[in-house]
Amino acid sequence: MRVELSPRFKREYKKLSSENHKRTKKAIELFVKDRNHPSIRFKKIQGFDEKPDIMEISVTMDIRISLQIYPDHYYFRHIGSHKILKKP
């Protein structure tokens, strides 16, 4: 399945360190290969009634990615600290 990055995700990604760029790429690769891989801690973000559901994966203990899963692609919405989970 293809991955689509939102404009906001691209802007937020650019602000990360080069080490976190590597970690992000690895987390996305793991997610695409096996979204139940334990190191990315894939789960639904509670409290939002959007369809499809807004989900999250962990890049590090401090960095999260919010995304939605569509029939033909993954839509990566945001990347950043836990603050993104308030407005994913």
N, C-alpha and C positions, 0 to 999 in steps of 0.2 A: 504494500500500500504506500502511496506517496505521502510526503510530508509537505505541508504548506505552512509558512511562517508569516504571522501578521506583521504589518509595518512596525507596530509597537514592540513586538518581540525582537525584531532586527535591531531597533534602536537600543533596547535594553541589553541585548547580547553584546553589542559593540562596547558597552561600558564595563564589561567584565574583564578581569585579568586574563592573560594568555593561558595561565594554568586552568582557570575556570572555563575557558573556551574548550580546552581539551576534555575536561570533565563533562561538560555539556554534550559535546559530540559523542562521548562514550555512553552517556545516559540515554541519549536519543537512539543510538545504535542498539543498545540493549532493549529499549522499549519496543522498537520496530521488530526486533528478532523474537523477543519473548516479553510481553508486557507484564507478566507475572514474576519477572526476575526479582528476587528479594532485595537486591541492593538499590532499586529505584523506588520502592515503596509506592506503587501505583494505587491510587484510590480516588473515590468521588469526593468533591468538595461539598460539604453540607451547607444547606441554607440558601441555595440558588435554584430557581425553578426554570432554568433554560433548558431547551431541548436542541441538540443532544446535551446530556449532562456535562457539566464542567468537571474535569478530572485534574489530578495533579500527579507529578512524579518528582522525586527528589534527585537533585544533582549532587548536593552535599548536604550536610546537616543544616546548613543555612540557606541554600539556594534551592528554589522550587521552580517548576515549570507548570503553568496551567494550560490545559488543552481541551479540545473537544474531538470526538471521534465521529466522523461521517462515514457513510457507506463506502466511499471511494478514496478517502484521505484522512490524515490526522491534521488538525488545525492547531498549531501551537500559538497560544494567545499572548502569554507573558512569561518573563523569566526574571527572577530576583529573589529578594529576601521574603520572609514569611508575610511581609506587608502586602504582597500581591494577592494573598489569599482572601483579603478583605474585599477586593474588587478584582476578581480573577478575569 
